[in-house]
Amino acid sequence: MTAPVQTLQGLDLRAEIDRLRRERNAIVLAHYYQTPDIQDLADFVGDSLDLSAKAAATDAEVIAFCGVRFMAEVAKILSPEKTVVLPDMAAGCSLEDSCPPERFAAFRAAHPDHLAITYINCSAAVKAHSDIIVTSSSAERILAQLPMDQKIIFAPDKNLGAYFNRKTGRDMLLWPGACIVHEAFSETELLKLKLDYPDAPVAAHPECPAYILDHADAVGSTRAILEFALTSPAETIIVATEPHIIHQMEKAAPHKRFIGAPGADGNCNCNMCPYMALNTMEKLYLALRDLEPRIELDEATRIAAKRPLDRMLEMAGRSVGGGDLGARG
């Protein structure tokens, strides 16, 4: 049961989180899309799979995953012996929501000659129905190892699948899901911004629709966008992904200017992930105090979901956190 809000009054949340982290032998993970206060106290900040892999390599008994539910599930899949808590169990994902396990299983059954390549942004139950899991940084490398005549279902992100169809010349059958954050970017407003900053390159996540990627100078995973921002000689960079990644950019390159790509209203407020925003310092403190909400997976689902994850790691050469940034053209 969630503690009353008044019990948190007067607490030094950072100090209390640090105390509980030591007492629980816990590790705090923060995705790049978390707020700066959570990023700054985390043991590791990064992309979802990379975070889970790092946590699995530690002797921590508790993983507090400040991200969304599917990410915490991956941590549990890789570290079944550890307690995994998510500050707010309502922190879901529009991609996960777009692909209910029972519908995906029926879709697979209707296309028995297709291999199911599934983006990691899905539930453990959907992973269990998949052949290979991919990340945005590993997908191209894995697809290159499959025959061109191999029929493929790509789920759940239609934009990411369409991007790899264009890049690889494949014709994968795409599940009709999308990320609400990356769909919120406005082409019209982006073009206006490019007019204001003609020398600023655009770095975009491949979850964006094609009409945004068409204007990008570089396309890649969240970590790849960060690496591009830090290595590009440009002094100003337009960033087309969830804007909290800019916190890491500004910390690493304070002399540069990073501008979030705008939404339809001319600013990037609508591009902040509402699910990620559910995690707060208060909820992180309570999760470490109470060891709730806790991620629980039945062992059959966990093993079935781990199988396509293991295949990805094998095919990707265990490069789970790499850049793999693609330049346009």
Residue frames as qw, qx, qy, qz and C-alpha x, y, z in Angstrom:
[[0.000, 0.889, 0.458, 0.000, 0.00, 0.00, 0.00],
 [0.386, 0.551, -0.035, 0.739, 1.32, 3.44, -0.93],
 [0.371, -0.386, -0.490, 0.688, 2.27, 5.52, 2.11],
 [0.058, 0.922, 0.370, -0.103, 0.36, 8.77, 2.68],
 [0.476, 0.690, -0.024, 0.545, 2.02, 11.74, 1.06],
 [0.303, -0.893, 0.134, -0.305, 2.37, 13.52, 4.42],
 [0.875, -0.404, 0.150, 0.221, 4.87, 10.93, 5.64],
 [0.729, 0.324, 0.119, 0.591, 7.33, 12.31, 3.07],
 [0.002, -0.949, -0.033, -0.315, 7.21, 15.87, 4.36],
 [0.381, -0.855, 0.345, -0.061, 10.51, 17.09, 5.72],
 [0.900, -0.121, 0.335, 0.251, 12.51, 14.15, 4.38],
 [0.047, 0.703, -0.547, -0.452, 15.79, 14.68, 2.57],
 [0.921, 0.279, 0.126, -0.239, 14.79, 12.32, -0.22],
 [0.590, 0.636, -0.487, 0.097, 18.27, 12.12, -1.75],
 [0.100, -0.513, 0.759, -0.388, 19.82, 11.21, 1.59],
 [0.740, -0.061, 0.508, -0.436, 17.06, 8.70, 2.35],
 [0.874, 0.441, -0.119, -0.166, 17.41, 7.07, -1.07],
 [0.382, 0.622, -0.647, 0.223, 21.16, 6.79, -0.54],
 [0.391, -0.372, 0.709, -0.453, 20.61, 5.26, 2.91],
 [0.858, 0.131, 0.346, -0.358, 18.11, 2.70, 1.62],
 [0.721, 0.583, -0.367, -0.074, 20.32, 1.92, -1.37],
 [0.139, 0.535, -0.778, 0.298, 23.10, 0.94, 1.03],
 [0.526, -0.184, 0.665, -0.497, 20.84, -0.94, 3.45],
 [0.856, 0.298, 0.241, -0.348, 19.06, -2.87, 0.69],
 [0.455, -0.268, 0.684, 0.504, 22.22, -3.52, -1.33],
 [0.526, 0.697, 0.474, -0.115, 20.29, -1.88, -4.14],
 [0.339, -0.085, 0.418, 0.839, 21.24, -0.39, -7.47],
 [0.329, 0.717, 0.338, -0.513, 19.29, 2.49, -9.04],
 [0.413, 0.155, 0.622, 0.647, 18.92, 2.52, -12.82],
 [0.244, 0.701, 0.237, -0.627, 17.66, 5.54, -14.74],
 [0.586, 0.492, 0.513, 0.389, 16.71, 5.69, -18.38],
 [0.307, 0.061, 0.161, 0.936, 17.79, 8.74, -20.37],
 [0.189, -0.537, -0.464, -0.679, 14.15, 9.88, -20.41],
 [0.488, -0.621, -0.542, 0.286, 13.93, 10.28, -16.64],
 [0.075, -0.982, -0.054, -0.167, 13.99, 13.71, -15.00],
 [0.401, 0.660, -0.464, 0.433, 17.42, 15.20, -14.20],
 [0.449, -0.599, 0.482, -0.455, 17.09, 14.69, -10.43],
 [0.950, -0.089, 0.271, -0.131, 16.64, 10.95, -10.91],
 [0.788, 0.534, -0.196, 0.234, 19.37, 10.72, -13.55],
 [0.141, 0.757, -0.458, 0.444, 21.82, 12.47, -11.23],
 [0.555, -0.500, 0.554, -0.367, 21.37, 10.04, -8.34],
 [0.971, 0.153, -0.022, -0.180, 21.30, 6.83, -10.40],
 [0.667, -0.431, 0.533, 0.292, 24.13, 4.32, -10.34],
 [0.359, 0.021, 0.687, 0.632, 23.76, 3.93, -14.10],
 [0.435, 0.627, 0.151, -0.629, 22.02, 6.06, -16.74],
 [0.096, -0.271, 0.786, 0.547, 21.43, 4.63, -20.19],
 [0.588, 0.056, -0.499, -0.634, 19.27, 2.70, -22.65],
 [0.820, -0.292, 0.119, -0.478, 16.98, -0.02, -21.34],
 [0.976, 0.064, -0.202, 0.059, 18.82, -3.23, -22.25],
 [0.474, 0.502, -0.454, 0.563, 22.23, -1.80, -21.43],
 [0.365, -0.540, 0.382, -0.656, 20.96, -0.87, -17.97],
 [0.931, -0.203, 0.062, -0.297, 19.58, -4.36, -17.35],
 [0.863, 0.284, -0.316, 0.272, 22.85, -5.95, -18.46],
 [0.191, 0.561, -0.476, 0.650, 24.88, -3.69, -16.17],
 [0.613, -0.452, 0.293, -0.578, 22.59, -4.48, -13.23],
 [0.987, -0.017, -0.120, -0.110, 22.89, -8.23, -13.89],
 [0.698, 0.397, -0.406, 0.436, 26.67, -7.93, -13.67],
 [0.117, -0.585, 0.445, -0.668, 26.57, -6.44, -10.16],
 [0.315, -0.116, -0.894, 0.298, 26.12, -8.14, -6.79],
 [0.344, -0.131, 0.181, -0.912, 23.14, -5.91, -5.97],
 [0.109, 0.232, 0.948, -0.187, 20.20, -7.74, -4.43],
 [0.255, 0.736, 0.526, -0.341, 17.65, -5.09, -5.41],
 [0.278, 0.164, 0.434, 0.841, 17.21, -3.26, -8.72],
 [0.178, 0.712, 0.413, -0.539, 15.20, -0.04, -8.64],
 [0.395, 0.225, 0.581, 0.675, 14.47, 0.63, -12.30],
 [0.160, 0.664, 0.210, -0.700, 13.46, 4.22, -13.04],
 [0.050, 0.124, -0.696, -0.706, 12.03, 3.66, -16.47],
 [0.693, 0.012, -0.109, -0.713, 8.91, 1.94, -17.73],
 [0.843, -0.194, 0.392, -0.312, 7.42, -1.48, -17.04],
 [0.931, 0.352, -0.093, 0.025, 8.84, -3.43, -19.98],
 [0.336, 0.693, -0.527, 0.360, 12.35, -2.25, -19.03],
 [0.450, -0.479, 0.606, -0.448, 11.95, -3.48, -15.46],
 [0.954, 0.076, 0.184, -0.223, 10.66, -6.78, -16.84],
 [0.732, 0.554, -0.356, 0.178, 13.84, -7.17, -18.88],
 [0.044, -0.628, 0.632, -0.451, 15.88, -6.60, -15.73],
 [0.739, -0.230, 0.492, -0.399, 13.89, -9.37, -14.05],
 [0.930, 0.347, -0.073, -0.098, 14.32, -11.68, -17.05],
 [0.573, 0.581, -0.473, 0.331, 18.10, -11.25, -16.87],
 [0.090, 0.343, -0.696, 0.625, 18.31, -11.23, -13.05],
 [0.634, -0.404, -0.531, -0.391, 15.58, -13.55, -11.74],
 [0.631, -0.287, -0.578, 0.431, 17.29, -13.88, -8.36],
 [0.172, 0.008, -0.220, 0.960, 17.17, -10.12, -7.73],
 [0.089, 0.708, 0.612, -0.340, 14.22, -8.11, -6.46],
 [0.216, 0.215, 0.367, 0.879, 13.18, -5.62, -9.14],
 [0.039, 0.693, 0.555, -0.458, 11.02, -2.64, -8.23],
 [0.209, 0.470, 0.407, 0.755, 9.47, 0.02, -10.43],
 [0.022, -0.077, -0.385, 0.919, 8.59, 3.31, -8.71],
 [0.549, 0.278, 0.227, -0.755, 5.18, 3.41, -10.39],
 [0.459, 0.097, 0.870, 0.150, 3.65, 0.27, -11.91],
 [0.471, 0.756, 0.391, -0.231, 1.47, 2.48, -14.10],
 [0.016, 0.737, -0.448, -0.506, 4.61, 3.57, -15.98],
 [0.803, 0.268, 0.529, 0.060, 3.81, 1.67, -19.15],
 [0.189, -0.339, 0.545, 0.743, 4.55, 2.31, -22.80],
 [0.614, 0.467, 0.040, -0.636, 2.33, 3.12, -25.78],
 [0.439, 0.408, -0.743, -0.298, 4.21, 0.55, -27.84],
 [0.019, -0.031, 0.964, -0.263, 3.62, -2.15, -25.26],
 [0.436, 0.339, 0.517, -0.654, -0.04, -1.14, -25.00],
 [0.540, 0.474, -0.293, -0.630, -0.45, -1.32, -28.79],
 [0.543, 0.293, -0.769, -0.170, 0.53, -5.00, -28.85],
 [0.733, -0.342, 0.368, -0.459, -1.55, -7.16, -26.47],
 [0.240, -0.365, 0.895, 0.090, -0.04, -10.66, -26.11],
 [0.589, 0.292, 0.735, -0.167, -3.20, -12.52, -27.15],
 [0.552, 0.782, 0.066, -0.282, -3.58, -10.45, -30.34],
 [0.111, 0.730, -0.640, -0.215, 0.09, -10.85, -31.18],
 [0.424, -0.158, 0.892, -0.011, -0.10, -14.61, -30.67],
 [0.637, 0.526, 0.527, -0.200, -3.10, -14.80, -33.00],
 [0.390, 0.850, -0.218, -0.280, -1.32, -12.66, -35.59],
 [0.134, -0.546, 0.814, 0.146, 1.70, -14.94, -35.45],
 [0.550, 0.115, 0.822, -0.095, -0.50, -17.99, -35.86],
 [0.597, 0.709, 0.277, -0.253, -2.06, -16.44, -38.96],
 [0.451, 0.811, -0.371, -0.037, 1.44, -16.02, -40.52],
 [0.898, -0.362, 0.237, 0.078, 3.23, -19.28, -39.67],
 [0.815, 0.346, 0.080, 0.458, 5.88, -18.77, -42.37],
 [0.119, 0.865, -0.132, 0.470, 7.04, -15.49, -40.84],
 [0.590, -0.070, -0.499, 0.630, 9.83, -14.99, -38.33],
 [0.284, -0.903, -0.299, -0.120, 8.77, -12.71, -35.47],
 [0.491, 0.180, -0.236, 0.819, 11.34, -9.95, -34.95],
 [0.332, -0.832, -0.431, -0.107, 10.14, -7.91, -32.00],
 [0.150, 0.663, -0.255, 0.688, 11.40, -4.59, -30.71],
 [0.373, -0.056, -0.746, 0.548, 12.37, -4.71, -27.04],
 [0.251, -0.043, 0.245, -0.935, 9.63, -2.14, -26.27],
 [0.684, -0.183, -0.496, -0.503, 7.01, -4.81, -25.57],
 [0.721, -0.489, 0.290, -0.396, 5.79, -6.93, -22.68],
 [0.263, -0.396, 0.879, -0.013, 7.50, -10.08, -21.47],
 [0.684, 0.276, 0.632, -0.236, 4.46, -12.03, -22.71],
 [0.630, 0.747, -0.052, -0.204, 4.97, -10.70, -26.25],
 [0.048, 0.693, -0.715, -0.071, 8.69, -11.44, -26.04],
 [0.539, -0.142, 0.818, -0.142, 7.73, -15.01, -25.17],
 [0.726, 0.517, 0.431, -0.142, 5.87, -15.25, -28.51],
 [0.334, 0.877, -0.274, -0.209, 8.85, -13.87, -30.48],
 [0.939, 0.213, -0.068, 0.262, 11.78, -15.44, -32.30],
 [0.582, 0.100, -0.144, 0.794, 14.33, -12.63, -31.91],
 [0.178, -0.909, -0.265, 0.266, 14.24, -9.44, -29.86],
 [0.554, 0.391, 0.069, 0.732, 15.98, -6.38, -31.27],
 [0.212, -0.721, -0.213, 0.625, 16.95, -2.94, -30.05],
 [0.413, 0.898, 0.063, -0.138, 17.17, 0.11, -32.27],
 [0.055, -0.801, 0.565, 0.191, 20.98, -0.27, -32.20],
 [0.413, -0.256, 0.865, 0.124, 21.08, -4.01, -32.97],
 [0.714, 0.447, 0.416, -0.341, 18.23, -4.47, -35.46],
 [0.549, 0.733, -0.302, -0.264, 20.15, -3.73, -38.65],
 [0.009, -0.539, 0.842, -0.006, 23.01, -6.02, -37.68],
 [0.513, 0.036, 0.821, -0.250, 20.61, -8.84, -36.92],
 [0.693, 0.583, 0.217, -0.364, 18.53, -8.36, -40.07],
 [0.328, 0.722, -0.556, -0.251, 21.74, -8.54, -42.13],
 [0.180, -0.315, 0.931, -0.051, 22.21, -12.11, -40.92],
 [0.594, 0.315, 0.668, -0.320, 18.81, -13.26, -42.17],
 [0.356, 0.199, 0.707, 0.578, 18.12, -14.30, -45.80],
 [0.170, 0.126, -0.113, -0.971, 16.43, -11.57, -47.83],
 [0.484, -0.170, -0.634, -0.579, 13.65, -13.96, -48.78],
 [0.248, -0.252, -0.835, 0.421, 12.87, -14.75, -45.13],
 [0.273, -0.672, -0.398, -0.561, 9.38, -13.45, -44.35],
 [0.322, -0.050, -0.563, 0.760, 9.39, -11.34, -41.20],
 [0.294, -0.838, -0.417, -0.193, 6.83, -9.84, -38.84],
 [0.353, 0.199, -0.344, 0.847, 8.25, -6.71, -37.21],
 [0.428, -0.759, -0.415, -0.262, 6.44, -5.56, -34.08],
 [0.153, 0.706, 0.672, -0.166, 5.31, -3.43, -32.39],
 [0.057, -0.710, 0.018, 0.702, 6.74, -0.18, -33.86],
 [0.662, 0.630, 0.388, 0.119, 5.59, 0.52, -37.42],
 [0.178, 0.965, -0.187, -0.041, 7.90, 3.56, -37.73],
 [0.394, -0.616, 0.666, 0.147, 11.00, 1.66, -36.64],
 [0.712, 0.152, 0.673, 0.129, 10.06, -1.25, -38.90],
 [0.537, 0.816, 0.211, 0.026, 9.46, 1.08, -41.84],
 [0.060, -0.898, 0.414, 0.135, 12.85, 2.71, -41.25],
 [0.468, -0.380, 0.775, 0.190, 14.61, -0.66, -41.44],
 [0.696, 0.491, 0.523, 0.040, 12.52, -1.67, -44.46],
 [0.373, 0.926, -0.055, -0.034, 13.80, 1.41, -46.27],
 [0.186, -0.803, 0.559, 0.089, 17.36, 0.96, -45.08],
 [0.477, -0.271, 0.830, 0.104, 17.66, -2.77, -45.83],
 [0.374, 0.222, -0.610, -0.662, 15.35, -3.13, -48.83],
 [0.011, 0.161, 0.978, -0.135, 13.16, -5.62, -47.00],
 [0.446, -0.309, -0.342, -0.767, 9.37, -5.81, -46.97],
 [0.124, -0.080, -0.876, 0.459, 8.67, -6.80, -43.39],
 [0.355, -0.612, -0.601, -0.372, 5.08, -7.11, -42.27],
 [0.124, 0.277, -0.402, 0.864, 4.64, -4.32, -39.72],
 [0.260, -0.581, -0.727, 0.257, 2.54, -4.37, -36.58],
 [0.083, 0.726, 0.270, 0.627, 0.64, -1.04, -36.42],
 [0.531, -0.722, -0.304, 0.323, 2.05, 0.34, -33.15],
 [0.372, 0.660, -0.071, 0.649, 3.82, 3.64, -32.52],
 [0.445, -0.288, -0.449, 0.719, 5.47, 5.65, -29.76],
 [0.006, -0.901, -0.432, -0.035, 3.28, 8.59, -28.77],
 [0.366, -0.743, 0.112, 0.548, 6.36, 10.66, -27.94],
 [0.350, -0.229, 0.571, 0.706, 8.07, 10.30, -31.31],
 [0.207, 0.560, 0.708, 0.378, 4.80, 10.65, -33.22],
 [0.111, -0.869, -0.372, 0.305, 4.25, 14.05, -31.59],
 [0.344, -0.390, 0.270, 0.810, 7.02, 15.81, -33.50],
 [0.459, 0.788, 0.291, -0.288, 5.80, 18.28, -36.11],
 [0.672, 0.242, 0.355, 0.604, 7.41, 18.39, -39.54],
 [0.157, 0.866, 0.225, 0.418, 6.23, 21.96, -40.08],
 [0.424, -0.899, 0.104, -0.026, 7.66, 23.16, -36.76],
 [0.793, -0.279, 0.314, 0.440, 10.90, 21.25, -37.36],
 [0.553, 0.506, 0.308, 0.587, 11.35, 22.99, -40.72],
 [0.098, -0.950, -0.070, -0.288, 10.79, 26.36, -39.05],
 [0.659, -0.698, 0.216, 0.179, 13.43, 25.49, -36.48],
 [0.773, 0.050, 0.344, 0.531, 15.88, 24.45, -39.20],
 [0.313, 0.788, 0.198, 0.492, 15.37, 27.84, -40.86],
 [0.355, -0.920, 0.087, -0.142, 16.25, 29.53, -37.57],
 [0.526, -0.619, 0.563, 0.150, 19.33, 27.33, -37.12],
 [0.775, 0.553, -0.205, -0.226, 20.51, 26.43, -40.66],
 [0.350, 0.578, -0.722, 0.150, 23.85, 25.03, -39.47],
 [0.503, -0.314, 0.671, -0.445, 22.36, 22.80, -36.77],
 [0.344, 0.079, -0.892, -0.283, 22.21, 19.10, -37.66],
 [0.748, -0.242, 0.072, -0.614, 19.17, 17.08, -36.66],
 [0.130, 0.208, -0.961, 0.126, 19.68, 13.85, -34.72],
 [0.705, -0.116, -0.046, -0.698, 16.57, 11.66, -34.60],
 [0.454, -0.139, 0.856, -0.205, 15.48, 8.37, -33.10],
 [0.169, 0.031, -0.810, -0.561, 14.21, 5.84, -35.69],
 [0.069, 0.478, 0.834, -0.267, 10.92, 5.57, -33.76],
 [0.191, 0.517, 0.046, -0.833, 10.08, 8.91, -35.43],
 [0.697, 0.577, 0.405, -0.133, 7.84, 8.87, -38.51],
 [0.684, 0.242, 0.355, 0.590, 9.50, 9.04, -41.92],
 [0.188, 0.872, 0.217, 0.396, 8.50, 12.70, -42.37],
 [0.410, -0.886, 0.212, 0.041, 10.80, 13.55, -39.44],
 [0.777, -0.267, 0.429, 0.375, 13.59, 11.13, -40.36],
 [0.618, 0.617, 0.299, 0.385, 13.67, 12.59, -43.87],
 [0.077, 0.936, -0.085, 0.332, 15.02, 15.81, -42.36],
 [0.726, -0.645, 0.211, 0.110, 17.52, 14.15, -40.02],
 [0.326, 0.768, -0.552, 0.008, 21.26, 14.29, -40.54],
 [0.188, 0.276, -0.919, 0.209, 21.76, 11.28, -38.27],
 [0.794, -0.269, -0.166, -0.519, 19.41, 8.54, -37.09],
 [0.471, 0.214, -0.811, 0.273, 20.12, 6.20, -34.22],
 [0.577, -0.489, -0.638, 0.141, 19.31, 4.83, -30.79],
 [0.339, -0.931, -0.108, -0.076, 19.08, 7.08, -27.75],
 [0.675, -0.548, 0.236, 0.433, 22.68, 6.37, -26.85],
 [0.600, 0.265, 0.403, 0.638, 23.76, 6.89, -30.46],
 [0.066, 0.887, 0.257, 0.378, 22.07, 10.29, -30.50],
 [0.514, -0.841, 0.076, 0.150, 23.98, 11.19, -27.34],
 [0.715, -0.229, 0.360, 0.554, 27.26, 10.07, -28.88],
 [0.432, 0.581, 0.387, 0.571, 26.55, 12.04, -32.05],
 [0.152, -0.957, -0.167, -0.179, 25.75, 15.16, -30.06],
 [0.591, -0.733, 0.201, 0.271, 29.03, 14.92, -28.19],
 [0.652, -0.148, 0.479, 0.570, 31.25, 14.17, -31.19],
 [0.418, 0.747, 0.401, 0.327, 29.67, 16.43, -33.81],
 [0.413, 0.015, -0.055, 0.909, 31.63, 19.63, -34.46],
 [0.145, -0.655, -0.407, -0.620, 28.35, 21.52, -34.58],
 [0.062, 0.136, -0.503, 0.852, 27.79, 24.01, -31.77],
 [0.562, 0.075, 0.290, -0.771, 24.00, 23.70, -31.97],
 [0.124, 0.001, -0.963, -0.240, 22.15, 20.41, -32.44],
 [0.648, -0.104, -0.033, -0.754, 18.44, 19.71, -32.85],
 [0.066, -0.139, 0.970, -0.190, 17.38, 16.58, -30.97],
 [0.663, -0.061, -0.296, -0.685, 14.33, 14.59, -32.12],
 [0.557, -0.185, -0.804, 0.093, 13.70, 12.25, -29.23],
 [0.505, -0.762, -0.405, 0.015, 12.37, 12.57, -25.68],
 [0.204, 0.853, -0.170, 0.449, 13.96, 15.81, -24.44],
 [0.663, -0.721, 0.196, -0.052, 15.26, 14.58, -21.07],
 [0.889, 0.113, 0.075, 0.438, 18.24, 13.09, -22.94],
 [0.293, 0.814, -0.066, 0.497, 19.40, 16.69, -23.32],
 [0.568, -0.797, 0.175, -0.104, 20.36, 16.70, -19.63],
 [0.862, -0.222, 0.292, 0.350, 23.17, 14.25, -20.32],
 [0.595, 0.582, 0.181, 0.524, 24.23, 16.22, -23.39],
 [0.060, -0.919, 0.057, -0.386, 24.44, 19.46, -21.45],
 [0.722, -0.646, 0.236, 0.074, 26.43, 17.82, -18.65],
 [0.831, -0.040, 0.344, 0.436, 28.95, 16.34, -21.10],
 [0.431, 0.299, 0.311, 0.792, 29.17, 19.29, -23.51],
 [0.104, -0.750, -0.449, 0.475, 28.16, 22.48, -21.67],
 [0.120, -0.435, 0.275, 0.849, 29.63, 24.64, -24.42],
 [0.025, -0.167, -0.771, -0.614, 27.08, 23.37, -26.96],
 [0.477, 0.105, 0.226, -0.843, 23.42, 24.22, -27.42],
 [0.009, 0.147, 0.974, 0.171, 20.87, 21.42, -27.69],
 [0.446, 0.092, 0.032, -0.890, 17.35, 22.16, -28.89],
 [0.418, 0.190, 0.873, -0.163, 14.52, 19.68, -28.59],
 [0.047, -0.192, -0.685, -0.702, 12.58, 19.17, -31.81],
 [0.340, 0.032, 0.297, -0.892, 9.16, 20.83, -31.43],
 [0.259, 0.380, 0.884, -0.082, 5.69, 19.39, -31.34],
 [0.172, 0.619, 0.612, 0.461, 2.67, 20.74, -33.15],
 [0.210, -0.927, -0.304, 0.067, 2.31, 23.63, -30.70],
 [0.347, 0.837, -0.215, 0.364, 5.82, 24.86, -31.43],
 [0.230, -0.672, 0.625, -0.324, 7.45, 23.55, -28.26],
 [0.484, 0.206, -0.850, -0.020, 8.53, 20.14, -26.99],
 [0.432, -0.237, 0.584, -0.645, 6.30, 19.81, -23.90],
 [0.879, 0.126, 0.055, -0.457, 4.07, 17.34, -25.73],
 [0.735, 0.420, -0.531, 0.033, 7.17, 15.26, -26.50],
 [0.147, -0.446, 0.756, -0.455, 7.90, 14.44, -22.86],
 [0.466, -0.104, -0.864, -0.161, 6.97, 10.83, -22.15],
 [0.554, -0.504, 0.062, -0.660, 3.99, 10.82, -19.77],
 [0.934, -0.210, -0.288, -0.015, 4.82, 7.29, -18.62],
 [0.629, 0.194, -0.386, 0.646, 8.42, 8.12, -17.70],
 [0.091, -0.518, 0.171, -0.833, 7.13, 11.18, -15.84],
 [0.764, -0.494, -0.265, -0.321, 5.22, 8.94, -13.41],
 [0.796, -0.164, -0.345, 0.469, 8.48, 8.04, -11.70],
 [0.093, -0.897, 0.103, -0.419, 9.43, 10.62, -9.06],
 [0.211, 0.446, -0.694, 0.525, 11.94, 10.93, -6.25],
 [0.566, -0.263, 0.431, -0.652, 9.15, 10.32, -3.75],
 [0.943, 0.101, -0.041, -0.315, 8.03, 7.13, -5.48],
 [0.650, 0.435, -0.577, 0.234, 11.62, 5.92, -5.80],
 [0.118, -0.423, 0.655, -0.616, 12.09, 6.41, -2.06],
 [0.758, -0.107, 0.314, -0.561, 8.90, 4.48, -1.30],
 [0.895, 0.289, -0.308, -0.146, 9.86, 1.68, -3.70],
 [0.455, 0.418, -0.677, 0.399, 13.20, 1.23, -1.95],
 [0.330, -0.336, 0.560, -0.682, 11.58, 1.50, 1.49],
 [0.770, 0.023, 0.364, -0.524, 8.76, -0.96, 0.84],
 [0.208, -0.202, 0.887, 0.359, 10.28, -3.04, -1.99],
 [0.348, 0.583, 0.734, 0.002, 7.04, -2.41, -3.86],
 [0.890, 0.275, 0.095, -0.351, 5.74, -2.23, -6.57],
 [0.449, -0.424, 0.756, 0.218, 7.63, -5.37, -7.46],
 [0.586, 0.416, -0.499, -0.483, 8.07, -6.97, -10.89],
 [0.606, -0.146, 0.766, -0.157, 7.00, -10.60, -10.82],
 [0.578, 0.386, -0.519, -0.498, 7.15, -12.99, -13.78],
 [0.933, -0.115, 0.298, -0.167, 6.12, -16.61, -13.80],
 [0.466, -0.489, 0.644, 0.359, 9.09, -18.79, -14.63],
 [0.627, 0.361, 0.643, 0.250, 7.63, -20.21, -17.84],
 [0.313, 0.930, 0.184, 0.052, 7.10, -16.72, -19.27],
 [0.256, -0.865, 0.363, 0.233, 10.52, -15.57, -18.10],
 [0.588, -0.224, 0.689, 0.359, 12.31, -18.48, -19.76],
 [0.546, 0.576, 0.561, 0.235, 10.31, -18.11, -22.96],
 [0.145, 0.988, 0.054, -0.025, 11.00, -14.38, -23.06],
 [0.415, -0.722, 0.460, 0.310, 14.70, -14.87, -22.36],
 [0.752, 0.126, 0.565, 0.316, 15.15, -17.17, -25.34],
 [0.495, 0.754, 0.266, 0.341, 14.71, -14.48, -28.04],
 [0.191, -0.961, 0.198, 0.010, 16.73, -12.04, -25.91],
 [0.671, -0.430, 0.528, 0.293, 19.59, -14.52, -25.80],
 [0.697, 0.410, 0.464, 0.362, 19.35, -14.97, -29.56],
 [0.200, 0.965, 0.051, 0.160, 19.64, -11.23, -30.02],
 [0.405, -0.821, 0.382, 0.122, 22.72, -11.06, -27.81],
 [0.749, -0.100, 0.564, 0.333, 24.30, -13.91, -29.75],
 [0.575, 0.612, 0.408, 0.358, 23.55, -12.41, -33.16],
 [0.066, 0.978, -0.004, 0.196, 24.57, -8.91, -32.10],
 [0.633, 0.339, -0.445, 0.535, 27.87, -10.12, -30.67],
 [0.517, -0.566, -0.506, 0.395, 26.64, -9.17, -27.19],
 [0.202, 0.109, -0.011, 0.973, 26.87, -5.48, -28.08],
 [0.133, -0.659, -0.739, 0.046, 23.87, -4.43, -26.06],
 [0.153, -0.839, -0.264, 0.451, 24.65, -0.75, -25.55],
 [0.504, -0.049, 0.371, 0.779, 26.37, 0.34, -28.74],
 [0.111, 0.489, -0.002, -0.865, 25.84, 3.36, -30.89],
 [0.355, 0.304, 0.801, 0.374, 25.20, 2.33, -34.48],
 [0.202, 0.705, 0.194, -0.652, 24.30, 5.75, -35.74],
 [0.566, 0.386, 0.593, 0.423, 23.29, 6.04, -39.36],
 [0.037, -0.426, 0.116, 0.896, 24.04, 9.17, -41.35],
 [0.600, 0.616, 0.351, -0.371, 21.38, 10.23, -43.81],
 [0.481, 0.745, -0.326, -0.326, 22.06, 9.51, -47.44]]
